[in-house]
Amino acid sequence: MTAATDGIRGLGALRVAVGAAMLATPRLIGRSDDPSFHLLLRTVGVRDVVIGAGTVLAPRAQTVRWASAALASDLSDMVVGATAVRTVGWRGGLVATLAPVPFVAVGMAGIRRARRR
């Protein structure tokens, strides 16, 4: 179970880094001068820092639970992005839908490996 949980923790550390970047530099991440968009990025950043830190700092037996919470959050982001196409347009909806895909793929693989062991 060590290699699988180490992978899950690595993904959690990456989530902390991405979330911290969203908090610290929303203008660079979002390439926008819209203060409302900066606020949105910061709120997503807070969520990612909290979920990532929980994953990294959790006892080994709890890492799958934290990874599952992260996966639920990312899958929800994908659904919300896909359903927002009508209001934000294809480009915005596509970006919102596809941005979490790497986290979903790696998270699912890590959870699957951890549960097999």
C-alpha positions in Angstrom: 0.0 0.0 0.0 3.0 2.3 0.4 3.7 3.0 -3.3 0.0 3.6 -4.0 -0.5 6.0 -1.1 2.8 7.7 -1.9 1.4 8.4 -5.4 -1.8 9.8 -3.9 0.2 12.0 -1.5 2.2 13.2 -4.5 -1.0 14.2 -6.3 -2.0 16.0 -3.0 1.2 17.9 -3.0 0.7 18.9 -6.6 -2.8 20.1 -5.7 -1.4 22.2 -2.9 1.1 23.8 -5.4 -1.6 24.5 -8.0 -4.0 25.9 -5.3 -1.3 28.1 -3.9 -0.5 29.5 -7.4 -4.2 30.3 -7.8 -4.2 32.1 -4.5 -1.0 34.0 -5.1 -1.2 34.9 -8.8 -4.8 34.6 -10.1 -4.0 37.2 -12.8 -1.2 35.1 -14.2 -3.1 31.8 -13.9 -6.4 33.1 -15.4 -4.9 35.7 -17.8 -7.6 38.1 -16.9 -8.0 41.5 -15.2 -11.5 40.7 -14.0 -11.6 41.0 -10.2 -14.6 38.6 -10.1 -12.6 36.0 -12.0 -9.6 36.5 -9.6 -11.9 35.9 -6.7 -13.2 32.7 -8.3 -9.7 31.4 -8.9 -8.8 32.2 -5.3 -11.7 30.3 -3.9 -10.8 27.3 -6.1 -7.2 27.7 -4.9 -8.3 27.6 -1.2 -10.3 24.4 -1.8 -7.3 22.8 -3.6 -4.8 23.8 -0.8 -7.2 22.3 1.8 -7.9 19.1 0.0 -4.2 18.7 -1.0 -2.9 19.4 2.5 -5.4 16.9 4.0 -4.2 14.3 1.5 -0.6 14.9 2.2 -0.9 15.1 6.0 -3.5 12.4 6.6 -2.4 9.1 8.2 -1.7 6.4 5.6 -5.0 4.7 6.3 -6.9 7.9 5.4 -5.2 8.9 2.2 -7.8 7.0 0.0 -10.6 8.9 1.8 -8.9 12.2 1.0 -8.2 11.2 -2.6 -11.8 10.2 -3.0 -13.0 13.6 -1.7 -10.6 15.2 -4.2 -11.9 13.0 -7.0 -15.5 13.9 -6.2 -14.6 17.6 -6.3 -12.8 17.3 -9.6 -15.6 15.2 -11.2 -18.1 17.9 -10.0 -16.0 20.6 -11.6 -16.1 18.7 -14.9 -19.9 18.4 -14.7 -20.4 22.0 -13.8 -18.0 23.0 -16.6 -19.9 20.9 -19.2 -23.2 22.3 -18.2 -22.0 25.9 -18.2 -21.3 25.9 -22.0 -24.6 27.8 -22.7 -23.7 30.7 -20.3 -19.9 30.9 -20.8 -19.5 29.7 -24.4 -17.7 26.7 -25.8 -14.2 27.8 -25.0 -14.9 28.6 -21.3 -17.0 25.5 -20.9 -14.4 23.3 -22.5 -11.6 24.7 -20.4 -13.6 24.3 -17.2 -14.5 20.7 -18.2 -11.0 19.6 -19.3 -8.8 21.3 -16.7 -9.5 18.7 -14.0 -9.0 15.7 -16.3 -5.4 15.0 -15.4 -6.2 15.1 -11.7 -9.2 12.8 -12.2 -7.2 10.2 -14.2 -4.3 10.1 -11.8 -6.6 10.2 -8.7 -8.7 7.3 -10.1 -5.5 5.2 -10.8 -4.1 5.9 -7.3 -7.3 5.0 -5.6 -7.6 1.8 -7.6 -4.1 0.8 -6.8 -4.5 1.5 -3.1 -7.7 -0.5 -2.9 -6.1 -3.5 -4.6 -3.4 -3.8 -2.0 
